[in-house]
Amino acid sequence: FQEITQPGCVVRIKAPPQFGKSSLLLRIVHQAQQNGYATVAIDLQQVSSDILSECDRFLQWFCATLALKLGVTADPATTWNQLVGSQLSATLFVREQVLRTVNRPVLLAINDLGRLFEHPATAQGFLPLLRSWYEEAGHDDLWQYLRLVVTYSTDSYLPLDINYSPFNIGLSLALPEFTAAQVLELAKLYELDWGDNEAEQLMALVGGHPSLVHLAIYHLSRELLTFDKLLQSASTPQGIYQGHLQKLLATVQQQPHLGEPLRSLIMGEGAIALDPMLAYQLEGTGLVKGSAEGWQVRCELYRQYFQQALFAEL
């Protein structure tokens, strides 16, 4: 909240899926509105692949969406100049047609920026713009109006020169897993009489994954099943995580080349090295986490489930 009061700031929120990025983003947008800022939220999950695959088309879509959501009547199609190129056209449109017209701080929230990584040409055209706008704010009063907040799941593999990347500027927030104390605090909020033993048992299964912890505590608070039954059935079709696990499996099945490295991770005792592109793709699903020693499966629940699911396919 303090950072978005800084002219031309960039806030980068990184975390696996279902760790609370979108929730935090909504809170930041609300705070900006309380500050009297204009706000606009753009979710790249809502953009079709045919738009994302063409950089010029994506930049025009981005500018048109930005203007529309801020109530600016200017149309990028009428101001686009092919002679100066898409990037400069987009920069001039945002500065002259949007920031100058709105004439007050604008908080731009971009959700799931990592979606661009699937389209390298567009990523290489758009992401350096974000950095350039941040740098322009150092000496340009209009660009100081722009306050940028972005979310993404991974930056392990980026098709960008580090000098043009927006992923090494501004305030970086990596959302962590819950601690044991936080698990106990959440259980208390749900009026569960837990001690260290319950927290340790649940975390042995799902780690501190916020969504998985919350789902378990919610079901137990509603007395929909016992704690022992939850643990025993967690990775089975009868378990509370079945829908979540099926979505993860579908994601892996859509990218068959991830199967073999995932099998290696599941069978490994500790962390292993991975090809950077494979690490980026697996981290983006939330299935793995990295450390100084290498990569490993995020939690025991995933290990148990994928041991059954992947090896059943062999």
N, C-alpha and C positions, 0 to 999 in steps of 0.2 A: 504494500500500500504506500509506503514511503517512497519506493523507487519510482512509481509512476508519476510522482510529482516533479520528477527531474526532467527538464527540457530535453527532447530528443532521445529518451531512454529506450533501451531494449531489455525485456525480461524474457528469459528462455526457461521453459518448464519441461524437464525431461523425466519420463518415468515409463515403465511398461504399461500395457493396456490395463485398465481397471485399477489404477493406483490413485485416482483422484485428480488427474490433470484437468478434465473438463469442469469438475466441481470448483476447483481453485480458480480456473479461468472465469467462471461465472461470478465468483465472489469479487474478483479484481474488476470486472466490468461494472458490477454494482457499485463498488467503491468509487470508480471513476465518475459514474453518474452522480454520486453524492458530492463529488468534488466540482460538479458543474461542467464536466468535459462532454464533448460529443463522443459517442461510442459506436463502434461497428464491429460485429463478429462475423468472421468468414470461416466456414467449416469446409476444408478441402475434401472431406468425405462426400460432400454433396456435388462435387464436380465430376462430370462424366469423363471417361478416359479419352474420348476423342478430342475434348478441349485440352486436357492435360498433355496430350501427345504433341501438340503444336505450340511452340513458345509464343509466337505472335498472337495466336488466337487466345491463349491463356491470359496473356497480359491485357488484351482488350477486355476479356471477360472480367478479370480482376478489377480493372479500372471502372468498368460499367457497374459492377456489383458494389464497389466502394461508394461510387456517386449515388446510386439508387438508395442504398441503405442510410446514407447521410442526408438524403433529400436534396442533393445537388442535381440540377437539371441538365448539366453539360453531358454530352454524349461523346465518348472517346472515338467513335467511328467518324465523327465530323472533324476531329482535331488531330487524328493520327497522321503522321507524316512518314511515309515509307523512305523518303530520302535521308532522314536522320536516324531511322531505325526504330525498332519496337521498344528497346530499353529506354532510349532518350525520350521517345514519345510518351511512354508510361510515366517517366519521371516528371516531365513537364506537365502532364495532365494532373498528377497527384498534387504537385506544388501549386500550379496556377489555377486549376479548376476546382480542386477540392480544398486544400489547406487555406488558400487565399479567400475562398468563398465562405467557408465555415468560420474562419477568423477567431478560433479559440482552440485550446488543446483537444486533440482527437486521439482517443485510445483505439487502436486497431488490434483486435484479438484474432489471431489466425490459429485455428485448431487443426491438429494433425498435419503439420508442415512436412512430415516425413513422407506423405503421399507423393510428393514431388520426386522423391528418390527413385521411384519406379519409372520416371521419365527423365533421363539424364540431360537431354538437350534443354528441356524446360527448366530443370533445376539449375543448370549452368547459366540460363538466361535470367531467371528471376531472383535466386538467392543472393547473388552479388549486389542486386539492386537494394535489398534490405540493408546490407552493410553500407552501401554508398549513401543511402538516405540518413543513416545513423551518423556517418562521418560529416555529411553536409550540415547537420545540426550544430556542429562545432563552430560554424561561422555564418549560418544563415538563419535569420529569425523565423522565417516561415517553416522551415523544417524542424525547428524546435517545438512546434505545436504537436508533432507526431510522437505518440507514445506507443511503442510496439510490444505486444506480448504474444509469444508463440509457444505451442506445445508440440512435442514429438516424442516418439518412443525410443529412438536410437540414433546415434550419430557415429556409430562404429565404422561405417563405410560411407564416405562422402566423395562425390565426383568433383571436388572443388580444390583449387589452390587455396592454401590456408590464408593467404593474404586477401582473398576475396570472399571468404566464408563468413556468414553471419553467426556461426556457432562458436566463436571465440571472442565475442564482444558482449558488453552489457552485463546484467546480473544473471548468473546461472543458478537455477534451482533444480536439483535432482531430488525428486520425492523418494524418501527411503521407505523401507518396510516398517511395519509397526514393531516396536520393542515389546518385551514381555510386560512391562509396566503399562504400556498403552493398551495391550490386549486385555489386561485386568481392568483397566479403567473403562473400556467399552463394555465389558461384561457387567460391570457394576451399573452402568447407565441402563442396561437391560434388566437390572435387578436380579442378576445371577450371583449366587453366593460361591464365587470361585476363589481358589487359592493358587499358589505357584504351580501345583501339580497339574491342574486343568489347563492352565496357560501353556505349560511346557509340553503337554501331550498334543494339544492342538497345533502348536508351533512346530513340533516334530513332524507333523504331517504337511502343513501348508506354509511353514515359515511365518513371516510377518506380512504375507500378502494381504493388503487391506480388504479387498473384496471377498476373498475366500474366508478370512477370519470373520468378517461381518456376517456373511451368509450362515456360517455355523452358529454363531451366537444368536442370530435372529431365530433360527429354527429351534434351538435349545430353549430360548426364552418363551417360545410359544408352546413348548412341551409337545412338539410334533414328533420327536424321537428322543431316545436316551443318548447320553454322551458316548457310551460304549458302542451303541448301534451306529451312531454317526461315524465313528472312527473305523469300524469294521466294514461298513458299506461304502465308504467314501469314493473309492475308485471303481465301483461296480455300477451296472445299469440302474440299480435301485438307490444309489447314493444321491445326496443333495447336489453334488457337483456335476451330475451327468450332462446337463445342457452345456455347461461351460467347457467340459472336456470334449464333448462332441464337436463344438465349434473349433477348438484347437486342432483336433484331428482332421477336420475338413480343411483347415488352413494348410496343414502339412501335406495332405493328399493332393491339394491343388498345386503344390510345388514338389513333385516327386524327388527332385535332387536333394531335398532336405532330409529324406528318410535315412540315408546311410550315415551322415554325420550325427543325426539324432540317436540312432542305434548305438553309435560309439560312445556318445555321452551317457546314455542310459546304462550301458554295460561297464563304464569306467568307474573306478574307485574314487578318483579325485578329479581335479580340473585338467582339461586337455587343451591343446592349441587347436584353433580352427582357422580356415581360410577367411580373410577379412570379409569377403562378400557373404559367405555362409553365416559368419558370426552376426553380421548386420541383419540378415534376413531372419535368423532364429531369435535374435534379441528383440526384433520388432514384433514377434508373435507373443513375447512374454515368457516363452518356454525356458529360456536360459538366462543366466546372469554371469557377468564377467568379474574377474579379480586380477591381481597381479600375477597369480599362478596360471591363469587361463580361464576356460569356460566350463560351466557345469549346469546340470538341470536345476531349475529354480527351486523345486521343492519335491519332497518324497511322494506327494500325491501324483505329480506329473510322472515321476519315475514308475510308480506302480501301474498307472493307467497305460502309459505308452509301452511298457514292457509287454502287456497283454495285446494292445492294439497293433503295434508295429510288427511284432513277431508272429502274430496270427496271420499276417499278410504274406509271410515268407513261404 
